[in-house]
Amino acid sequence: MKTLNSLNELIYQNRKVLNVSLNSFDVFMESGKLEAGSNKEDDNGLHYADYRYQVALQIENMHADRGGILLVLLHQWVTALEYRSDLDAPDIVTTVLTGQKLDVEMTLEVRDPIYLTRDDEGPIVIRGQKYSFGDHVLNVAESVTVTGSIKL
């Protein structure tokens, strides 16, 4: 739910410029599907699965003159997301309450990869190996010694 938290943080950090109170916006998940990952290991760990889900944003009683700012923020946020190449664009619905106020609802399909790391104490067993969530340790050589000679 990394993407869900990211959207919530975006609105929270920009609530003053959007002129919305803490009680007037909500970010939540509507539905989701668990899909198989590539089962390849990279810098993040073992890509075991993907969680594909609908993120919803609701803002109530927003000042209409802040709508453009919201749209630009959402556009920047969506285009910066990874793993979106085959997903639909966001759906945005606005409901005008008065000439000055409106409600905004956005739904967006997102994909969050699930990575596992090897852990001898981990609760997840895959092909006889124990895994857990957490930081992946990738061993990278910091120095190299070359012995022998070069033939020209």
N, C-alpha and C positions, 0 to 999 in steps of 0.2 A: 504494500500500500504506500510505497514511496511516492508515487505520483499524486495520490490523494492528499498526502501530507504536504506535498509541494504546492498544490493549488490552494490549500487552506492557508499556508504561510504567505503566498502571494497576496491574497485578499487581506489577510491580517496586517501585513506590513504596509499595505497601501490604503488601509481603511480611512485614514485622514484625508488623503487626496481624493478618494472616492466619496467622502462624506457619508460613510456608513458606520453604524454602531456595531459593537460586538454582538448584540442581540438580533441584528437585522440580516445576518448572512449565515449560511450553513453550507458545508461541503460534506458530501456523503457518498456512499457506494450504493448503486441500485441493484446490480446483478453481476455475476461473473462466471467464468469458465476456467478450469484448470487444464492447461495443455502441456504436452511433453516438451521438454527442452531439447537442446542438441546433444546432451550428455558429453559435451566436450569440456575440457578443463582449460581455463585461461587465467588471466590476472585476477579475476574476480572469484575464482573457485570453479566447482563443477556446476555447469548450467543444467540443473536437473529439471526445471519446469518453468512455465510462464503462467502468470495469472492475468487473464484478459478480462477486464471489467468495465462497467459504466461508472464514470465519475459524474456526480451531479453537483451543480452550484446553484444556490438560490439566494437572491438578494431581494429584500422587501423594502419598499418605500425609499428607493434610491432617487436622488435628485436627477431629473432628466438631463440636465446640462453636464452630468458626469458620465453619461453613457459612452461617449466617444473615448474617454480615457480608459474606461473598463474594456472596451473592445480592443484597443491597442495593447493593453496589458495582457489580455487573454490571447491575442494573436501571437505576441512575442513569446509567451509561455508555451503555447501549443507548438510553435515551430521549433522551439529549442528542445522539445522532448525527443528522446531516443525511441527506437522500436515502433515508429508510427507509419512506416512506408505502406502498409496494406490496410490501414484503418481509416474509417470515414472521418470527414471533417466534423467539427462540433456543431450541434444543433443549438441555436439560441432563440429563445422565445421571450418577447417583452410584452408586458401587459400595462397599458397606460391607465393609471389610477385617476390622475387629474392632469392638468396641463403641466404641472411641475414635478410630479412623482410617478414612478413606475416600478414594477416588479420585473426582475430578470431571472430567467432560468436557463442554464446551459447544461447539456449532457454531452459527454465525450467518451468514446471508447478508448481505453488505454491498455498497455501491456507492461507489466512489471516482471522482469526475469527473477527467478528464484535460484540463488546460488548456495551451494553447500560446500563446507570445507571439511577436510579429513580431521577427525578428532577421536582419539582413542577412548574418550569418555562420552562421545556423542550418542544421542538417543536414536538416531536414524541409521539403519543398517541397509546398505546397498551392495549387492554382490560380495558379501562377506566383509566389507569395509564399514567402519563407523564414521558417521558424519554429524555435523551440527551446523547451525547458522553461526556466522561470526566472521571475523576478519580472516582473509585467506593469506597464508604465508607462501610467498613465492621466493624461492632461493635464487638470488642473482649474484654472480661472481663480482666482487668489487675490485679484485686484482687478478692478474694472470701472469704466470711465469712460463716462458717458452724456453725449452732446452733443445739442444741439437744445433745443427748448422743449416744454412740455406745454400742450396746448390744453384748456381747460375748457369 
